[in-house]
Amino acid sequence: EGKAGSLCFLSNKLYTNFAYTTDASVIIINTNFELDKPVKPTCTLIRVEDSYASFAKLLEMYYEIKQNKKGIEQPSFISPSAKLGSDCYVAAFAYIGENVKIGNNVKIYPHVFIGDGTTIGDNCTFFSGVKIYHDCVIGNHCTVHASTVIGSDGFGFAPNSENNYKKVPQIGNVIIEDHVEIGSNTSIDRATMGSTIIRKGAKLDNLIQIAHNVEIGENTVLAGGAFVAGSAKIGKNVMMGGQAGVVGHITIADGVKIAGQSGVGSTIEKEGEIVQGSPAFA
């Protein structure tokens, strides 16, 4: 689909034939990739060690230029007690509460709400409609997509003798470490006490539910529609497929892979285990 003036990459040999027919002006290609015939004279090959990674780096540079917004738009509300670092962008209709601390180069898009006492590090982006409740902590280089909610109340209700449910106050918070990305319409509940924690480098897709007091390990990835119930501990480098679910108060070992729509009902102690089905089995 490449047209004159466009740039593309070739990393999968299954697509080699397109290199000879594309109208793209530049193809990024691996140094060890051998072509059977010349490309069009209007096309330039740039050989690199890893064409896919190099292309991703170029997209990142383009994205940074495109998203390089600064300044404070009106109407927006920033509490006098809030502190913002340098080169921040606050869009119209954003709300920043009391005693909020925000680092440098943070991008806050329209209709974002940041509750009292929340702390945010450097180089974070919050797209339109993100809601961050009070006293949450977010690290550096985090991205949160539209309409995600961080720090809403955990699902805590205690039945009484009249078979009614009395709400258990949720007085904890949410901690999100560095380099975390969260998709749109995801909910991360605050802890009853202590913290719900998303560790460094974790990636959460759209429409995910993380319940109170859950811990998601480093570099763990959850695909769309995944659910993790209260107080479950998910290890590092875990992969959860779409619509997979984990019950509360269990532990998932490091490196476990959970197939889509699986239901995990008990602790998985073996690192690197692969499970599927509902209930899940090895």
Disulfide bonds with the S-S distance in Angstrom:
none
